[in-house]
Amino acid sequence: MFSTSQRFFQLIKAPVLAIIVVLMPVTASAQSVDREAVEQIIREYLLQNPELMLEVQDALQAKQEAARAEAQKATLASKRDAIYESPNQMVIGNPDAEYTVVEFFDYNCGYCRRALDDMNKIVDEDPDVKFIMKEFPVLGKSSLGAHQISLALIRLNPELYSDFHRKLLRSDGQKDATTALNVAADLGADTDALQAEAEKPWINEAIREVYDIADGLGISGTPSYIVGEEVIFGAVGYDQLMTRVEDLRECGKAVC
């Protein structure tokens, strides 16, 4: 494995060599450059000035964050209907609420299970806030099966979804299609109909729709949220989510 300095050296030595070639007298050729000597000079300079590596790393991180922010902004604009108006999702809370939190979740995500209390507290305390639930199975085949049944329930028994979501997310052990069907059965759903619906092509198309949104936003884990124009990664908790909502009330943005 390369050390940090070695990886950095590998990244910059080619551009530096190119600059040296350009700066050489025009009578010299690229072949006349003593590559080994130049690499040694670069290496010694970096070892004598290690803070340069931190400066370049910071600059790279800032550039990447700026690019991600632009990609997020473009995705929030171009996929607005899919984010907020897709038929393949459900609302928990007052459907007529003025303010929306979009949550990407996986039924096997332990952090999502803990974050359920945050959502419950918000929608119980504030009728002006609703959650849009994005079915985002990222934790393997079991999760995929559970979410396929969940999507089928959205289509066939939407009135059961809020209880189904809470009960399945809180259940112990690995959640899969069988676990989801058992929860649905406890709530009175027709499990044969759900199984048949879960096998229809639209189910996986609905999941791909969420994957496409997540890709554009840089979301790869759960839970993740959208509040206004801000994408929030991780189980940040009740206080941070409500701070964003209060900012939306105050100035129309998630961060005033």
LONU-163420 format. One record per residue (C-alpha): x, y, z; residue in three letters; residue number from 1. Coordinates in pm, 1 decimal, always signed. Each point is the difference from the previous one (the first is absolute). Example, Ala and Ser with C-alpha at 12.3 -4.5 7.8 and 13.67 -1.06 7.14 Angstrom:
BEGIN
px / py / pz / aa / i
+1230.0 / -450.0 / +780.0 / ALA / 1;
+137.0 / +344.0 / -66.0 / SER / 2;
//
This chain:
BEGIN
px / py / pz / aa / i
+0.0 / +0.0 / +0.0 / MET / 1;
+114.5 / +354.7 / -75.0 / PHE / 2;
+45.7 / +247.5 / +283.9 / SER / 3;
-177.8 / +335.7 / -19.0 / THR / 4;
+310.8 / +173.9 / -129.6 / SER / 5;
+59.5 / -273.4 / -257.8 / GLN / 6;
-358.5 / +22.3 / -127.4 / ARG / 7;
+27.3 / +377.4 / -17.5 / PHE / 8;
+331.8 / -27.1 / -184.2 / PHE / 9;
-149.1 / -243.6 / -250.4 / GLN / 10;
-287.3 / +242.4 / -65.0 / LEU / 11;
+208.0 / +312.0 / -59.1 / ILE / 12;
+324.3 / -121.8 / -152.0 / LYS / 13;
-131.6 / -32.5 / -355.9 / ALA / 14;
-141.3 / +358.0 / -13.7 / PRO / 15;
+316.6 / +137.6 / +160.6 / VAL / 16;
+215.4 / -183.5 / -249.8 / LEU / 17;
-208.6 / +145.0 / -279.9 / ALA / 18;
+48.6 / +351.5 / +135.6 / ILE / 19;
+375.5 / -52.3 / +26.1 / ILE / 20;
+9.9 / -114.9 / -363.0 / VAL / 21;
-192.8 / +309.7 / -110.2 / VAL / 22;
+230.7 / +229.0 / +193.8 / LEU / 23;
+317.1 / -151.1 / -144.6 / MET / 24;
+182.4 / +176.6 / -283.0 / PRO / 25;
-160.6 / -69.6 / -334.3 / VAL / 26;
+315.1 / -171.9 / -118.6 / THR / 27;
-41.2 / -270.0 / +258.2 / ALA / 28;
-223.6 / -298.1 / -63.0 / SER / 29;
-229.3 / -180.5 / +239.8 / ALA / 30;
+227.6 / -302.0 / -30.8 / GLN / 31;
+289.1 / +200.5 / +143.8 / SER / 32;
-175.5 / +40.5 / +334.7 / VAL / 33;
+160.0 / -213.9 / +266.4 / ASP / 34;
-328.8 / -134.5 / +132.8 / ARG / 35;
+152.6 / -171.6 / +299.5 / GLU / 36;
+182.8 / +316.0 / +106.6 / ALA / 37;
-311.7 / +213.4 / -40.3 / VAL / 38;
-209.0 / -245.3 / +202.2 / GLU / 39;
+260.3 / +11.5 / +274.7 / GLN / 40;
-13.1 / +380.5 / +2.9 / ILE / 41;
-379.1 / -7.9 / +28.3 / ILE / 42;
+12.8 / -257.1 / +276.9 / ARG / 43;
+254.8 / +196.2 / +200.8 / GLU / 44;
-200.3 / +318.4 / -41.6 / TYR / 45;
-318.7 / -165.5 / +127.0 / LEU / 46;
+181.2 / -151.9 / +295.5 / LEU / 47;
+140.3 / +341.6 / +87.1 / GLN / 48;
-340.7 / +166.4 / -47.5 / ASN / 49;
-258.7 / -257.0 / +115.4 / PRO / 50;
-258.5 / +273.2 / +62.8 / GLU / 51;
-37.3 / +20.3 / -377.8 / LEU / 52;
-173.4 / -337.1 / +4.0 / MET / 53;
-257.0 / +130.5 / +248.0 / LEU / 54;
-58.3 / +310.8 / -213.2 / GLU / 55;
-57.6 / -210.0 / -311.1 / VAL / 56;
-225.5 / -240.2 / +191.3 / GLN / 57;
-207.2 / +291.1 / +132.2 / ASP / 58;
-25.4 / +152.2 / -347.2 / ALA / 59;
-107.6 / -334.9 / -147.0 / LEU / 60;
-261.7 / -48.3 / +271.0 / GLN / 61;
-137.9 / +349.3 / -55.8 / ALA / 62;
-19.5 / -63.2 / -373.7 / LYS / 63;
-179.0 / -331.4 / +52.1 / GLN / 64;
-246.7 / +154.0 / +244.3 / GLU / 65;
-76.0 / +281.2 / -242.8 / ALA / 66;
-58.5 / -249.7 / -280.1 / ALA / 67;
-226.7 / -207.1 / +224.0 / ARG / 68;
-199.0 / +308.8 / +98.1 / ALA / 69;
-51.9 / +88.6 / -367.3 / GLU / 70;
-107.8 / -356.1 / -79.5 / ALA / 71;
-243.5 / +5.3 / +292.6 / GLN / 72;
-145.7 / +330.7 / -111.1 / LYS / 73;
-48.4 / -128.9 / -354.8 / ALA / 74;
-160.4 / -323.5 / +121.8 / THR / 75;
-237.3 / +178.1 / +238.2 / LEU / 76;
-117.1 / +212.9 / -292.8 / ALA / 77;
-15.5 / -261.2 / -276.5 / SER / 78;
-154.7 / -276.7 / +213.2 / LYS / 79;
-231.4 / +212.3 / +209.5 / ARG / 80;
-313.6 / -184.2 / -110.4 / ASP / 81;
+156.7 / -340.7 / +66.9 / ALA / 82;
+114.5 / +117.0 / +342.9 / ILE / 83;
-326.1 / +154.0 / +119.2 / TYR / 84;
-278.9 / -135.0 / -220.7 / GLU / 85;
+91.8 / -360.6 / -83.3 / SER / 86;
-285.7 / -250.7 / +33.3 / PRO / 87;
+255.0 / -248.3 / +136.4 / ASN / 88;
+29.9 / +151.3 / +345.3 / GLN / 89;
-208.4 / +79.2 / +306.5 / MET / 90;
-37.7 / +292.7 / +233.7 / VAL / 91;
+12.6 / -38.9 / +376.7 / ILE / 92;
-154.1 / +290.9 / +187.0 / GLY / 93;
-249.8 / +254.8 / -119.7 / ASN / 94;
-14.5 / -33.7 / -382.0 / PRO / 95;
-97.8 / +368.2 / -22.8 / ASP / 96;
+294.5 / +118.6 / +210.4 / ALA / 97;
+185.5 / +299.8 / -136.3 / GLU / 98;
+351.4 / -128.6 / +70.7 / TYR / 99;
+149.4 / -325.0 / -126.6 / THR / 100;
+283.9 / -222.5 / +114.0 / VAL / 101;
+97.0 / -266.9 / -254.3 / VAL / 102;
+161.0 / -306.0 / +159.0 / GLU / 103;
+197.2 / -272.1 / -180.8 / PHE / 104;
-10.2 / -313.8 / +213.1 / PHE / 105;
+70.8 / -373.2 / +6.6 / ASP / 106;
-203.1 / -235.0 / +219.1 / TYR / 107;
+318.8 / -172.6 / +118.2 / ASN / 108;
+176.0 / +322.8 / +91.7 / CYS / 109;
+57.7 / +22.8 / +374.4 / GLY / 110;
+44.5 / +377.1 / -19.3 / TYR / 111;
-334.4 / +27.6 / -182.5 / CYS / 112;
-160.4 / -195.8 / +281.5 / ARG / 113;
+133.9 / +247.9 / +255.4 / ARG / 114;
-94.4 / +294.5 / -222.4 / ALA / 115;
-361.0 / -120.4 / -1.5 / LEU / 116;
-48.2 / +165.5 / +338.4 / ASP / 117;
+114.1 / +331.7 / -149.3 / ASP / 118;
-259.4 / -20.7 / -275.9 / MET / 119;
-275.4 / -107.3 / +238.5 / ASN / 120;
+71.8 / +287.1 / +235.6 / LYS / 121;
+5.9 / +256.3 / -281.3 / ILE / 122;
-326.6 / -105.8 / -163.8 / VAL / 123;
-172.0 / -40.3 / +338.0 / ASP / 124;
+104.0 / +345.7 / +119.7 / GLU / 125;
-27.7 / +197.2 / -322.8 / ASP / 126;
-294.7 / -51.0 / -237.3 / PRO / 127;
+172.3 / +231.8 / -247.7 / ASP / 128;
+275.8 / -256.7 / -69.6 / VAL / 129;
-29.4 / -320.2 / -201.7 / LYS / 130;
+249.3 / -269.0 / -96.2 / PHE / 131;
+22.8 / -149.1 / -349.1 / ILE / 132;
+143.7 / -349.5 / +27.0 / MET / 133;
+242.3 / -108.5 / -273.0 / LYS / 134;
+34.8 / -379.0 / -23.2 / GLU / 135;
+378.0 / -37.3 / -34.9 / PHE / 136;
+118.1 / -361.0 / +52.1 / PRO / 137;
+379.2 / +16.0 / +17.1 / VAL / 138;
+78.1 / -276.1 / +248.1 / LEU / 139;
-33.0 / -310.3 / -212.1 / GLY / 140;
-253.4 / -248.1 / -132.3 / LYS / 141;
-199.0 / -18.5 / +321.7 / SER / 142;
-58.5 / +372.9 / -3.8 / SER / 143;
-101.4 / -11.7 / -364.1 / LEU / 144;
-266.0 / -261.2 / +79.0 / GLY / 145;
-137.1 / +201.4 / +290.5 / ALA / 146;
-23.5 / +315.7 / -209.4 / HIS / 147;
-166.2 / -181.6 / -288.5 / GLN / 148;
-279.3 / -105.6 / +235.9 / ILE / 149;
-12.4 / +352.9 / +143.4 / SER / 150;
-45.9 / +147.1 / -347.6 / LEU / 151;
-271.6 / -254.9 / -75.6 / ALA / 152;
-176.8 / +109.2 / +318.4 / LEU / 153;
+21.6 / +362.8 / -113.9 / ILE / 154;
-188.0 / -96.4 / -315.3 / ARG / 155;
-257.4 / -235.5 / +156.2 / LEU / 156;
-43.3 / +113.8 / +360.8 / ASN / 157;
+129.2 / +356.5 / +37.0 / PRO / 158;
-212.8 / +54.6 / +309.8 / GLU / 159;
+211.2 / -261.8 / +181.5 / LEU / 160;
+337.5 / +142.8 / -91.2 / TYR / 161;
+67.4 / +221.1 / +300.6 / SER / 162;
-58.9 / -284.8 / +247.6 / ASP / 163;
+176.5 / -248.7 / -225.7 / PHE / 164;
+308.7 / +219.7 / -31.9 / HIS / 165;
+31.4 / +58.6 / +372.4 / ARG / 166;
-60.7 / -362.2 / +95.7 / LYS / 167;
+236.7 / -147.1 / -258.7 / LEU / 168;
+277.9 / +247.4 / +71.6 / LEU / 169;
-26.2 / -67.9 / +372.9 / ARG / 170;
-7.4 / -379.5 / -33.2 / SER / 171;
+304.2 / -196.8 / +112.3 / ASP / 172;
+234.8 / -198.2 / -221.8 / GLY / 173;
+55.1 / +6.7 / -373.4 / GLN / 174;
-293.0 / +134.9 / -198.8 / LYS / 175;
-83.3 / -168.4 / -328.4 / ASP / 176;
-306.1 / -69.0 / -214.2 / ALA / 177;
-132.5 / -258.5 / +246.6 / THR / 178;
+36.3 / +237.1 / +295.4 / THR / 179;
-175.9 / +274.5 / -194.0 / ALA / 180;
-284.0 / -233.0 / -99.4 / LEU / 181;
-48.1 / -108.2 / +360.9 / ASN / 182;
-26.9 / +360.3 / +112.4 / VAL / 183;
-244.7 / +75.1 / -281.9 / ALA / 184;
-207.4 / -305.7 / +94.4 / ALA / 185;
-20.2 / +119.4 / +360.7 / ASP / 186;
-146.4 / +324.5 / -130.8 / LEU / 187;
-262.8 / -183.6 / -208.4 / GLY / 188;
+155.4 / +15.8 / -347.1 / ALA / 189;
-44.5 / -274.5 / -259.9 / ASP / 190;
+348.4 / -152.3 / -14.3 / THR / 191;
-68.9 / -197.4 / -319.7 / ASP / 192;
-94.4 / +321.2 / -176.6 / ALA / 193;
+307.1 / +174.9 / +138.5 / LEU / 194;
+231.3 / -276.7 / -120.6 / GLN / 195;
-151.9 / +13.5 / -347.1 / ALA / 196;
+29.9 / +378.7 / -12.1 / GLU / 197;
+360.6 / -9.6 / +121.1 / ALA / 198;
+96.9 / -204.9 / -306.3 / GLU / 199;
-126.0 / +258.0 / -248.4 / LYS / 200;
+255.8 / +201.0 / -203.5 / PRO / 201;
-105.0 / +336.7 / +142.8 / TRP / 202;
+136.8 / -99.2 / +341.5 / ILE / 203;
+363.0 / -10.8 / -109.6 / ASN / 204;
-53.6 / +305.3 / -220.0 / GLU / 205;
-114.0 / +186.3 / +310.6 / ALA / 206;
+315.9 / -104.2 / +183.9 / ILE / 207;
+215.0 / +108.3 / -295.6 / ARG / 208;
-172.7 / +338.2 / +11.4 / GLU / 209;
+118.3 / +47.8 / +358.6 / VAL / 210;
+351.1 / -123.8 / -87.2 / TYR / 211;
+20.2 / +258.2 / -279.6 / ASP / 212;
-98.7 / +281.6 / +234.5 / ILE / 213;
+246.3 / -120.7 / +262.9 / ALA / 214;
+283.4 / -19.2 / -254.3 / ASP / 215;
-58.4 / +357.5 / -106.7 / GLY / 216;
-1.0 / +117.5 / +360.2 / LEU / 217;
+306.6 / -198.2 / +103.6 / GLY / 218;
-202.0 / -214.9 / +240.1 / ILE / 219;
+133.5 / -350.7 / +57.1 / SER / 220;
-105.1 / -72.6 / +358.0 / GLY / 221;
-302.2 / +20.5 / +225.3 / THR / 222;
-158.7 / +188.9 / +149.2 / PRO / 223;
+46.9 / +305.2 / -218.9 / SER / 224;
-233.6 / +295.1 / -31.5 / TYR / 225;
-102.5 / +288.4 / -220.5 / ILE / 226;
-124.8 / +313.3 / +174.4 / VAL / 227;
-58.2 / +288.7 / -235.6 / GLY / 228;
+312.1 / +32.9 / -215.1 / GLU / 229;
+224.4 / -185.1 / +245.6 / GLU / 230;
+103.0 / -365.6 / -12.4 / VAL / 231;
+75.7 / -140.7 / +345.4 / ILE / 232;
+200.3 / -317.6 / +52.0 / PHE / 233;
-44.0 / -225.3 / +300.8 / GLY / 234;
-224.0 / -24.3 / +304.6 / ALA / 235;
+49.8 / +360.3 / +109.2 / VAL / 236;
-278.7 / -10.0 / +256.8 / GLY / 237;
-314.4 / +189.6 / +89.3 / TYR / 238;
+166.0 / +330.4 / +88.9 / ASP / 239;
+189.6 / +39.5 / -326.8 / GLN / 240;
-299.3 / -98.4 / -212.6 / LEU / 241;
-226.4 / +243.4 / +183.3 / MET / 242;
+261.9 / +274.9 / -31.3 / THR / 243;
-18.2 / -41.6 / -378.6 / ARG / 244;
-378.6 / +5.5 / +9.2 / VAL / 245;
-3.6 / +314.8 / +215.3 / GLU / 246;
+240.9 / +162.9 / -244.9 / ASP / 247;
-237.8 / -88.9 / -283.6 / LEU / 248;
-276.0 / +177.3 / +190.8 / ARG / 249;
+214.3 / +304.0 / +64.1 / GLU / 250;
+173.9 / +60.0 / -329.5 / CYS / 251;
-115.9 / -266.8 / -248.0 / GLY / 252;
+334.8 / -182.4 / +8.5 / LYS / 253;
+131.0 / -289.7 / +209.4 / ALA / 254;
+287.3 / +217.9 / +121.9 / VAL / 255;
-68.5 / +372.0 / +47.2 / CYS / 256;
//
